[in-house]
Amino acid sequence: MINLKDLGQPFEFWEYFEKVSKIPRCSEHEEKIRTFIKEESERLGFKNKIDSVGNLLISIPAKSKQIKNGVLQCHMDMVCEKNESVTHDFSKDPLKLKIEELNNEKWITAEGTTLGADNGVGICYMLTLMKKIQKGELIFNSLGLDLLFTVDEEQGLRGAFAVEKDFLDGDFLINLDSEEDDAVTIGCAGGLVHIIKIKKESININLRDKKFIPIKIFISGLSGGHSGVDIHLGRGNALKIIGQILWKLNEKYSIHICSIDGGNRTNAIPREATSIFYIEKNKTSEIFNFIDMVFNEIKVLFDGIEPNLELSIKELEDYTNNIVMLKNLQENLLNIMYLIHNGPISMHPRIKELVFSSSNFGVISTGDDDIEIKLSQRSLSEYFKYVIWEKNKALFELSDLKINIKKDSDYPGWTPNFQSKLLANYKEAYKEIFKDDIKIKAIHAGLECGILKKKFPQMEMISVGPKNEGAHSPDEKLEVKSVEKVWKVLLTLLKKLS
C-alpha cells in the first residue's frame, strides 16, 4: 500500500490519485469517473453540467468581480493496456499502484498495466484545485475558472470534437495532458485513423494424413509506447516483426496461415503479436531453425533498444481448427504487412528532433469473416497527413483483395503561437520559481488543443503536465517530485492571471 504522506505536495493530489486509480475509465466507459468528479464538485458546492456526449464542465466563480475566465482541461479516459501474462479486468479491477526508485527518484507505476497518469494527473490537479478553492486555501480574485473534463480522447479526441461553442467560454485554456515538467507545449500534429477490413477467404486443410502440424509463434517483450511521442525512438513494432518472419517463411516453405493477431490501439506501438499456421510435419525442425535465424537477424536492428524482445515457437498439440486462408489472400496480406510503412517518415525541417510525419501499423485481428487492420498517420501538415494515407491506400488497392475502408478519426494539428501572452506568463512563472528558462515545444502527437482552438479561436492555449514516461504501455510511470513542480508553476500562473 502506498503511503500518501511520502509522496509530497499537494497532499490532496495523491489522495485523489489513489481514488481515481480504483475507478474504471477506459475509453468509451467514463461514466463511473464522471460520476465521481460530478459528485465531488457538488459536495464542494460548485455547479456542473454535462453535454450530449458526456463531457463534464464545472464552474468556479471568481471571488470578487469577475474580469477574466480561464479554462483548465483534461480528458477522463485512459489507455487500457496490460501485459498478456497479467490477469486484470479494466472494467472493474483497481490499478495496483506501486513506488519504484529510479536514478534516486521516486516514480509511481502500476503492476503489469498502464498507470493512467495520462490523463489522471489532469483529473487530480483539477480536483485538488477545486478542493483548495472551496477550503479557502486558494483565492483568485477576479479570475473565474471552468474545469472541462472530456471523454474518449484516446480514440480520436471525440469528446473535444463534440464540445459545442456555447458549452464554455474563456479567455485562455490550459490543457493538462503534457508529459515534461520542464517544458510547455504550444503545438501538436494532426492525425488520421483508418480501419481496413479485408474479406477473409478460407479453405479447409486436409489433416487426415497428418502431413501438416499447427504451430504458434509469439512476439513479446517490446517496449511499445505512444505512437506519436515515442515513434522516433526506434522501438520495435510487433506487427512488422511478425509480418517479416511470415513473409520470408511463405517464400521458402509451404505454410498455411489460420490467424495473425496483434496490437490493441492505433495510438500505441504494438508490443505483442501472434500467428497460428500449419507447416509440413517432415520439415518441422528445419522450419523452426529458419524462424530462429530470421528472428535473430531482425533483433540486430533493436540492439540496445529492445533488450526484452522475445520469440516463442511451439507446436499446438490440441489445436483442431483446420480453416486456413486461401493462398491468394495469404500472399497479398503478407505483402501488405511487409511493405506498409511504419515509423517516422520525415523530420521537421526547422525544429530539431521533431518528427514531421509518421505512420503506425497499430492493429491486426483475424475474425471469422474478415481480417481487420488499423492504421494511424500523424503530421504537422494537413497535406502530408493525407499523402501518407493515400500511399497506404494505394498499396491495398494494388492487391486484388476485397477490402472495405472506413475513416475512424481525423483531427487537426495545433499551430504554435510564440507571441501568446499566456505563454509569456507561464515562462515568467517558471523562471520566478526555478531561476531557469522553460523549454517551449511542439509534439508529434494529437492534443485536444488543436480541436478546441479551431472552435474557440479567441482563446490562447498552452499544454503542461508532470513528467510521465511510457504512456500507453504497461511501463507507464509518473515521476513523483514533478507533480509538485508543475503544481507550483500552475498556481503562480493563475495568480498572475487573476
N, C-alpha and C positions, 0 to 999 in steps of 0.2 A: 504494500500500500504506500502510495506517495505521501510524504509528509509536506503538506501545503506550505507550512511556515518556512521550509527550507528553500523555497523557490523564489523568494524575493518579492518585490513590489511590482504592481499593486496586488495586494493580497486577494482582492475581490476577483481579479482576472483569473487567478489559479483556482479559486473556489468555483467560478463558473466553468472553467475549462474541464474540471473533473466532472461536473454535472452534464455538460454538453457531450462529453465523450461517452456517456451512458445512453444517449438518445439516438435512435436510428435516424439517419439523414442522407441516405443515398439519393442520387439524382432522381427526380420524379416522385420521391417519397419523403417530402419535407414536412408533412402535416404535423408530426409529433414535435419537431424542433420549433416549428412556427407557433404551435400552441404554447410551448414553454415560454418563448420570448414574449408572446402576446400577454399571457397571464402575468408574467413578471412586470411588464410595463403597467398593467392595470393595478397590480399590487402596489407599485410605486407611485401611482396617481397620474400617469401620462396617457393621453389619448392615442388611439391607434386606428388604422383602417387597413383593409385587405382588398386587393383588386381581384379581377376575374380569374387570374391565373394563380393567385396565391402569394404574390409579393406583399410584404408587410411594411407599413410605414408608421413610425412612432414619432410624434411631435413633442418637442420640448420647448416651451415658450421662453423668451428672454426674461431675465429677472426684472429689468426696467423697460423703458420704451424700446421696442424692437426696431433697430435700424437695418440690420443685415440678417439674412437667413442662410445657414450653411447646411449642406447635406453630407452625412457620413454614410458610406455604402459598403456592403459586403454581400456575399451570397451564402445561403443556408445549406446548400448541398455539398457533399464531399464525394470524391472518387473512392469507390469501394473495391479495393484490390487486396488480395491475400495470396500468400504462397500456397501452392497446391497441397502441401503436406499439412497445412493448418486447418483445423476444424473451427469455423466461425460463421455464424449466420448474421449477416449485417442487418437483417430485418428485425432482430430482437436482442442480439448479444451486445453487451457493452464492450468498448475497446479496452484492452488490457494495457494500461499505461505503465511505463517504467522509465527510470532515470539511467542514463548512461554517461560515463565520463569519457570525453574525447579531447585530447590535447589540453588537459587540465581545465576543461569547461564542462558544465552540466548541459545535457541535452535530454529532452523528453521525447519518447518514441512509443510505439505500440508493438506488442508481441505478434509478429507474423502478418500484420495488416497495415494498411495505410493509417496514419495518425489522424488525418482530418484537420490538421492545423491550417491547411488550405480548404476552407477559409474560416475554420473555427476560431482563429485568432481575431478575425474581424468581428465575429459574433460576440466574443468575450470582451474585446475592447469597448464595444458599444454598450453592452450590458453594464460593464463597470462604470462607464461614463454616466449612464442613466442613474445608477445607484448612488454615485457620489454627488451628483447634482441634487437628487432627492434628499440626501442627508445634509445638504448644505456645505459639503466639503469643497465643491467646485461651484463658482459663480461666474457666469458670463453675462455681463450687464446688458448690453444692447444686442447680443447675438442669440437668435433662436436657432434651434437645430432640428433637422429632420433626420431620423435614422432609417435608412432604407435597406431592407433585407430581401434579396431577390431569390427566386427559385431557379433550379435547373441551369445553372451557369456552366457546369461541366459537360453538358451535352449540347453545346451550341449556343450558349448565352441566351436561352429562350425567355427567361424571366425579364431580362433587360429589354429584349425586343418588344415585350408586351406592355411595358410601362407607358401609360397614356400621358399626354402632355399636361393634363390637368390634375395628375396624381400627386405631383410635388412641384415645388418652386423654390429656387435658391439662387444665391449669388455665386456660390462656388460648390465644388464637390470634392471630397476626399475619399478615394477608394482605398480600402484596407486589405488589398489582395496581392501586395508585392512581397518579395521574399529576401530582401537585403536590407539590413538595418543601417547601412552607411550609404544608401542610395535612395534617390527619389525618381520614380518613373514618370515620364511625360509623353510617352508614345508607345504604340504597340502595332504588331502585324494584324492584318485581317486574315480570315480563314474560310475554307470551303471544305465541306464534307459530303462525300457521295457513298451511297450503298449500291453495290452492283450484285445482282442476283443472276447466277448462271444456271440454266436448266440442267438438272442432273440426269444424264442419260446413262443407264446402268445395264448390266448383264449379269447373269448368274455364272459363276465359275464352277467348273466340274471338280468336285473334291473327292469323288468316289475312288479314284485310283491312287489317292494320297500323293499325287505328284507335287502339289503345292502345300506350303505351310504358311500360316499367318504370323507376321511379326509386327512389333510395335517399336517405333523409335520416338524418343522423347528428348527435346532440347530444354534445358533448365539452367538455373543459376545465373542468368543475366541480370544486370543492374536495372534495366528498364528506365523509368523516369518520365519526365514531362516531354511530350513530343514537340514542344516548342522551345522552351528554355534549355533543354538538355540535348537537343538534336545535333549539336555541333561537337559533342564530346567523344564521338567515335564509338559509342556503345553499340553492342550487337542487337539486331532485330531478329528474334527467334523465327519469324516467318520467312525472312530472307535466307537464313541459315538452313532451315529445313527444306526450303524450296530448291536451294542449290544442290543439296545432297540428293533429293529425289530426282532432279533433272538429270544429274550425272548417272544415277542408278538406272533411270529409264533409258538412257542412251546405250548403256553397256549390257544390261540384263533384261530378261523378261519379268517385269513386275506388274502387279495388278492392284491398283490403289482402291481401298474401301473408303478412307476418310483422311482429311487433313484439317486440323483444328488448332487455333492459337490466337492469342490476343483477346482482349476484352473491350477495349475502347480506342477510339481514334486519337484521343489526346494523351495516350500513354504508349511508350515504346514497348512492344511485346516482349515479355520476358520468357515465356514458355510456349512450346508448340509440340504437337504430337501428330503422328500419322500411323495408320494401320494399313498394311498391304500384304499381298501374297507374293512369295518368291518360290522358285523351283527348289524342292527339298534337297536334291542332289548337289546344289550349289550353295547350301547354307553357309558353310564355313568360309567359302570364297567371298560371298556377298557381305558377310559380317566384317571380314577383313577390309573389304573395299570401302564400306561405310566408315570404318575407323580411320582409314587412310585419308579419305576426303575431309572428314571432320578435323583431323589433326592439321591438315593444310589450312583449313578455314581459321582454326584457332590462332594461327600465326598473326592474322590481322588484328587480333584483340589482345595481344601480349601486353601485359601491364595495365590493360583497361578492364578486362573481364576475367579476373582470376578464378571465379567460381563457375565458369561456363562448363557445362557437362552434357554428355550424350549418353543415353542408356538405350540398349538394344536387347529385346527379349522376344522369344517365341511365345505365342499365346496358345497354350495347350487347350484351353476350354472355349476358344473363340469359334462360333458356329455360323456367323453371318458370311454368306458366300456371294453377296451382292458387291460387285466392283464397277468402277467407272468404265464406260466404253473407251476404247483406245484413243479415238479422236478427241474426246473430252479430256482425257488424262494428259495427252501430249500438249494440247492447246493451253490447258490450265497451268501446266508446269512451265511452258514457255513464258506465260504471263508473269508467274511468280519469279522466274529467273531474271526477266528483263525489267520489270517495273522498278522505277526509281524510288529509292528510299534514302532519306538523309538530307543534308544541306545541298542546295543546287547552286546558289550564288551567295556571295558575301556583299555587305553594304559597301558601295564604292568610297564612302567618306568616313563612316563611323567604324573604327577599328573593332574587329572581333564580333561584329553584329551580323547575324545571318540575315540575308535579304529575302531569300525564298527557300522553301523546303517542302518535302513530301514525306508522309508517314504511312507505310503499309501497316494499318492498325489491327485488322481482324480478318480471319478466315474461319468459316464454320461450315461443316458439311451436314446438311439436313437430309430428310427423306426425298424431297423433291427438287431441292436446289442447293447450290453452293453459294454462300454469301461472302462478299468481300467488302470491307470498309476502308476507304482511303481519305486522308486528310492532306490538304495543301495549305501552306501559310506563305504570306508575302507582305512586304511593306508597300507593295504596289498592287492595286486592284487589277491592272492589266496582266501582270505576270502571275498573279494568283490563278487567273483563268487559263493562261498559257500552259502552266504545269498540268492542270486538269485536262485540258484539251489533248495534250500529248498522251496522257494515260488513257483517255477515251479512245484515241486513235489506235492504241495498242490493242485494246479489247476488240475494236471493230475490225482489225486485221485478221482476227480469228474468225472461224465460221460457227462460233458458239452462239447459242440462243441466250441473249442477255437482256436484262431489264435494269435500267439505271434510274436511280431516284436521288435527287438532291436532298440531303438531310439537313444541312445548315449552311448559311452564307452570311458572314458577319464582316463589317468594315474595320479597317485599321483606325488608329488614332494618331493624327498628325501632331508632332511636338510643337509646343509654343514656348520658346525660350524667353519671351518677354512677359510672361504671366506674372501678375502681382502676387498671386497665391504661391507660385514657385519661389519668388523673391523672399516672401515672408517665411517660408519653410527653410530656405537656405540660411536666413538670418537666425532663426530659432535654433537650428542645428549648430551653427557656429558659436552662438552665445553659450551653449551648454558644453560643447566638446572642443571648442577652440580649434576647429578644423573645418575644411570645406567638404560638403557632402557631394557625392557623385551624382551626376544627372545623366539619366539613361533612357533609352527606348529598348523594348524587349521583343524577341521573336516569339510572341505568344499572344493569345487573344485576351483582352481585358474588356470588361463591360463599359469602360470609359469610351471606347470607340463608338458604341451604340448610343450611349447616353449623351455624348457630346453632339451627335447628329440630331437628337431630339431636343436638346436644351443648349443651343449654341451660345447662349449668354453666360453660361456657367464656365468659369475657369476650373480646371481639374488637375489633380495630381494623384498618384498611387503610391502608398507606402506600406511597410509592414516589417515585422521582425525577421530574423534570419531563419529560414526554413529550407532544408535540403531534402532531395529525394521525393519531392511531391509526386503524387500519382503512382507511387510504388510502396511496397511494404518496408522499404528502407527510409521512409519519410521521418525526419526528425527536426525538432524545433529547439534552437539554442535558447536556454532559459534566460540568460542575462540580457539578451537582445529585446526581450519583451518590455522590460523596464526602460531600456534605452529609447525605443520608439514611443513609448507612453509619455516620457518626459518631453520629447520634441513635439508630440501631438498637442499636449496641454499648453505648452509655450506658444505654439502657433494659434490655438483657439483664443488664448488670452490676448494675443496681438490683434486678432481679427475682431475681438469684442470691445 
